[in-house]
Amino acid sequence: MSKIPGWLLRHEITIEPYKGDSSTGPVYGSPARVRAFVDEQTRAVRSPGGEDVTSSSTAYCAPGTKAPPLSRVTLPSGRVTTVIACLPRDGGGLPTPDHTEIQLQ
């Protein structure tokens, strides 16, 4: 298994994991700073619920990074966005860099 090289993770994002809803709105867990490579490119993706949605950014992080759908993420630019999906990318033993892909609104 080959992990994404640390020198490629040039940015830092802050992930506040989504915990659920309360009577006053969404509830988030403690913020965690995570090294990432952020690609701010618009593309169509499929949400966990099966809907086609537009992703405005993608963050590539180390394997094992957790960001549940609807979590709040602050990008290096200061823009605050929401997680659409968090997907493990594993090469299955091939010499590719394993990583976590976080698709953002």
C-alpha positions as CSV (number, residue, x, y, z in Angstrom):
1,M,0.0,0.0,0.0
2,S,1.3,3.4,-1.0
3,K,-0.1,6.5,0.8
4,I,-0.4,9.9,-0.9
5,P,3.0,11.7,-0.3
6,G,2.8,14.3,2.5
7,W,4.5,16.9,0.3
8,L,1.5,16.9,-2.0
9,L,-0.8,17.9,0.9
10,R,0.0,21.6,0.5
11,H,-3.2,23.0,2.1
12,E,-4.9,22.8,5.4
13,I,-8.6,22.5,5.9
14,T,-10.8,22.4,9.0
15,I,-13.4,19.7,9.4
16,E,-16.3,20.0,11.8
17,P,-18.0,16.5,11.8
18,Y,-21.7,16.6,11.4
19,K,-23.4,15.0,14.5
20,G,-27.1,15.6,13.7
21,D,-29.8,18.2,14.0
22,S,-31.2,19.9,17.0
23,S,-34.1,22.3,17.5
24,T,-31.8,25.2,16.6
25,G,-30.1,23.6,13.6
26,P,-27.2,21.3,12.7
27,V,-24.9,20.1,15.5
28,Y,-21.1,19.7,14.7
29,G,-18.3,18.1,16.6
30,S,-15.0,19.6,17.5
31,P,-13.0,21.1,14.6
32,A,-10.0,19.2,13.4
33,R,-7.3,20.6,11.2
34,V,-6.3,18.3,8.3
35,R,-3.6,18.5,5.7
36,A,-5.0,18.2,2.2
37,F,-4.6,19.0,-1.5
38,V,-7.6,21.2,-2.4
39,D,-8.9,21.3,-6.0
40,E,-11.5,24.0,-6.5
41,Q,-13.1,22.7,-9.7
42,T,-16.8,22.4,-10.4
43,R,-18.0,18.9,-11.3
44,A,-21.1,16.7,-11.1
45,V,-21.1,14.0,-8.4
46,R,-23.6,11.6,-6.8
47,S,-24.5,12.2,-3.2
48,P,-24.9,9.3,-0.7
49,G,-28.7,9.6,-1.2
50,G,-28.3,9.0,-5.0
51,E,-29.0,12.5,-6.2
52,D,-26.8,14.2,-8.8
53,V,-25.3,17.3,-7.2
54,T,-22.7,19.9,-8.1
55,S,-19.4,19.8,-6.3
56,S,-17.4,23.0,-6.3
57,S,-14.3,21.6,-4.6
58,T,-12.5,18.4,-3.8
59,A,-10.1,17.8,-0.9
60,Y,-7.6,14.9,-1.1
61,C,-6.4,13.8,2.3
62,A,-4.4,11.0,4.0
63,P,-6.1,7.6,4.1
64,G,-8.4,7.2,7.1
65,T,-9.5,10.9,7.2
66,K,-13.1,11.0,8.4
67,A,-15.7,13.6,7.2
68,P,-19.3,12.4,7.4
69,P,-21.8,13.8,4.9
70,L,-23.1,17.3,5.9
71,S,-19.9,18.1,7.9
72,R,-18.8,21.7,7.8
73,V,-15.4,22.3,6.1
74,T,-13.4,25.6,6.0
75,L,-11.1,25.8,3.0
76,P,-7.7,27.6,2.9
77,S,-9.5,30.6,1.2
78,G,-11.8,30.9,4.2
79,R,-14.8,29.7,2.3
80,V,-17.1,27.4,4.5
81,T,-18.7,24.6,2.6
82,T,-20.4,21.2,3.3
83,V,-19.3,17.6,2.7
84,I,-21.3,15.8,0.0
85,A,-19.3,12.5,0.3
86,C,-16.1,11.2,1.8
87,L,-14.7,8.3,-0.2
88,P,-11.7,6.1,0.5
89,R,-9.5,5.6,-2.6
90,D,-7.5,2.4,-2.3
91,G,-5.4,1.1,-5.2
92,G,-6.0,-2.5,-4.0
93,G,-2.2,-3.2,-3.9
94,L,-1.4,-1.4,-7.1
95,P,1.4,1.2,-6.9
96,T,-1.1,4.1,-6.7
97,P,-1.3,6.7,-3.8
98,D,-4.1,5.6,-1.5
99,H,-6.0,8.6,-0.1
100,T,-9.4,9.9,1.0
101,E,-11.4,12.1,-1.4
102,I,-13.8,14.6,0.2
103,Q,-16.3,16.0,-2.3
104,L,-17.6,19.5,-1.2
105,Q,-20.5,21.6,-2.2
